[in-house]
C-alpha cells in the first residue's frame, strides 16, 4: 500500500499546472533542476522572465507542498517498510538500510524548507545555496546507498527477491554514478524509478505469499 501511495504521489507532480521551467534545465526536469541550482544567477536563469516566472514560481511552491505532505512520507514508508520486510534474518543490514533511507527522507524535508525560502524570493534569494547543495547531494547519495542495501537484503531471500535485487542494485549504482558525474541527466532519476518499481513488484508478489519475497 505504501508503494502504491508512492506511485500515486509521484504521478501527482504531473498534475500541477505550470510546472514548466522558464529557462534551461540542462536536461533535468523542472523540480530536479531547481534542486540542483548552485547560485543566484542559475536560479534567475531557471525562472526566466515574466509572466512565465510568476506561473513557474506558483507551481514550484505547490510542488514543494505536495513533496512535503505526500511524496516524501509515502516513499519513506515504502522503502523503510521494504527494508524491514526483506530483513531475511539480517537484522543489522535491515536497520542500516532503514536508517539510510529515513535520513534521506529527512534531508528531503530539509531541502523543501530551503526551497520554501528560495522560491518566493528567487529574484533576491538568501544565501542558502551551500545548504541546498549539501542536503540534495546527501539525500540522493543515501537513496542510492539505501537501494544497494535493499538489493543485498532481497538477494538473501527466495528467487523473486534475487531477481528484484538486480534492478535494485543497478538503479542504486547508476544513480550514484550519475549523481557525481552528470546529476542533470534524466537517467539519474530513471535509475531510482527502476529500483523502486522493482521493489514494488516484489512487494506485490510478497502480498500474495510472503514466503515468495522473504524467508524471515
C-alpha positions in Angstrom: 0.0 0.0 0.0 2.9 2.4 0.8 4.4 1.5 -2.6 1.1 2.3 -4.4 0.8 5.6 -2.4 4.3 6.5 -3.6 3.4 5.7 -7.2 0.3 7.9 -6.9 2.2 10.7 -5.2 4.8 10.7 -7.9 2.2 10.9 -10.6 0.6 13.9 -8.8 3.6 16.1 -9.7 2.5 15.8 -13.4 -0.9 17.3 -12.5 0.5 20.6 -11.1 -0.3 23.3 -13.7 2.5 25.5 -14.9 5.3 23.2 -13.7 7.5 24.0 -16.7 10.8 25.8 -16.3 11.1 29.2 -18.0 14.8 28.8 -18.6 17.2 26.0 -19.5 17.2 22.9 -17.2 20.3 21.3 -18.7 18.3 18.1 -19.3 16.8 17.7 -15.8 13.1 18.0 -15.0 11.9 21.3 -13.6 11.9 20.1 -10.0 15.3 18.5 -10.1 16.7 21.5 -12.0 15.6 23.7 -9.1 17.1 21.4 -6.5 20.5 21.4 -8.3 20.9 25.2 -8.6 24.2 26.5 -7.2 23.9 30.3 -7.4 21.5 33.2 -7.7 22.4 33.5 -11.4 21.4 29.9 -12.0 18.2 30.4 -10.1 17.3 33.5 -12.1 18.1 31.7 -15.4 15.8 28.9 -14.4 12.9 31.2 -13.6 13.3 33.3 -16.7 11.2 36.4 -17.3 7.6 37.4 -16.6 4.9 36.3 -17.0 6.4 32.8 -17.1 8.4 33.3 -13.9 5.3 34.0 -11.8 3.5 30.9 -13.1 6.6 28.8 -12.5 7.0 30.2 -9.0 3.4 29.3 -8.0 3.8 25.8 -9.5 7.1 25.2 -7.6 5.5 26.2 -4.3 2.6 23.8 -5.0 5.2 21.1 -5.9 7.1 21.7 -2.7 4.0 21.3 -0.6 3.0 18.1 -2.4 6.5 16.8 -1.9 6.5 17.5 1.8 3.0 16.3 2.6 2.5 13.4 0.2 5.5 12.1 -1.8 8.2 12.1 0.9 6.1 10.4 3.6 4.9 7.9 1.1 8.3 6.9 -0.2 9.9 6.9 3.2 7.3 4.5 4.5 7.6 2.3 1.3 11.4 2.0 1.3 11.7 1.6 5.1 9.0 -1.0 5.3 10.6 -2.8 2.4 13.9 -2.9 4.2 12.1 -4.3 7.3 10.1 -6.9 5.3 13.2 -8.2 3.5 15.4 -8.5 6.5 15.8 -12.3 5.9 17.5 -12.7 9.2 19.9 -9.9 8.6 18.7 -7.5 11.2 21.7 -5.2 11.2 21.7 -4.8 7.5 18.0 -4.1 7.6 18.4 -1.4 10.3 21.3 0.1 8.3 19.0 0.3 5.2 16.2 1.8 7.2 18.5 4.4 8.8 19.9 5.4 5.4 16.5 5.7 3.8 14.9 7.6 6.6 17.8 10.1 6.9 17.4 10.6 3.1 13.8 11.4 3.6 14.6 13.8 6.5 17.1 15.6 4.3 14.5 15.8 1.6 12.3 17.7 4.0 15.2 20.0 4.9 15.7 20.6 1.2 12.0 21.5 1.0 12.4 24.1 3.8 15.3 25.7 1.9 13.3 25.8 -1.3 10.3 27.4 0.5 12.7 30.3 1.3 14.4 30.4 -2.2 11.4 30.2 -4.5 9.4 33.2 -3.2 12.5 35.4 -3.3 14.2 34.0 -6.4 15.0 37.5 -7.7 16.9 38.3 -4.5 17.4 34.9 -2.8 19.0 34.4 0.6 22.4 32.7 0.6 21.2 29.1 1.1 22.9 27.5 -1.9 25.6 25.8 0.1 22.9 24.2 2.4 20.8 23.2 -0.6 23.8 21.6 -2.2 24.6 19.6 0.9 21.0 18.5 1.5 20.3 17.5 -2.1 23.5 15.6 -2.7 23.4 13.8 0.6 19.8 12.9 0.0 20.4 11.3 -3.4 23.6 9.6 -2.1 21.7 8.0 0.8 18.9 6.9 -1.5 21.4 5.2 -3.8 23.1 3.6 -0.8 19.7 2.5 0.5 18.8 0.9 -2.8 22.0 -1.1 -2.7 21.3 -2.3 0.8 17.7 -3.2 -0.3 19.3 -5.2 -3.1 21.5 -7.0 -0.6 18.5 -7.8 1.6 16.4 -9.0 -1.4 19.3 -11.2 -2.7 19.3 -13.1 0.6 15.7 -14.2 0.0 13.9 -16.5 -2.5 14.2 -16.4 -6.3 11.8 -13.4 -6.8 13.9 -11.4 -4.4 17.1 -12.3 -6.2 15.5 -11.1 -9.5 14.4 -7.9 -7.9 17.8 -7.4 -6.4 19.3 -6.9 -9.9 17.4 -3.7 -10.8 17.6 -2.5 -7.2 21.4 -2.7 -7.3 21.6 -1.4 -10.9 19.4 1.5 -10.0 21.4 2.3 -6.9 24.8 2.1 -8.7 23.7 4.1 -11.7 22.1 6.8 -9.6 25.3 7.2 -7.5 27.5 7.3 -10.6 25.3 9.9 -12.3 25.0 12.0 -9.1 28.7 12.6 -9.1 29.2 12.8 -12.9 26.0 14.1 -14.5 23.3 15.0 -12.0 21.2 16.8 -14.6 21.0 13.7 -16.7 17.4 12.4 -16.6 18.8 8.9 -16.3 19.7 9.6 -12.7 16.0 9.8 -11.7 15.1 7.0 -14.0 17.6 4.8 -12.2 15.8 5.5 -8.9 12.4 4.8 -10.6 13.6 1.4 -11.9 14.8 0.4 -8.5 11.6 1.4 -6.8 9.5 -0.3 -9.4 11.4 -3.5 -8.8 10.7 -3.2 -5.0 7.0 -2.5 -5.8 6.8 -5.6 -7.9 8.5 -7.7 -5.2 6.0 -6.2 -2.6 3.1 -7.2 -4.9 4.5 -10.8 -5.0 5.0 -10.8 -1.3 1.5 -9.6 -0.7 0.2 -12.8 -2.3 2.6 -15.1 -0.4 5.2 -13.6 2.0 7.5 -16.6 1.6 7.9 -15.8 -2.1 9.6 -12.5 -1.2 11.3 -13.1 2.2 12.3 -16.1 4.3 12.3 -14.1 7.5 
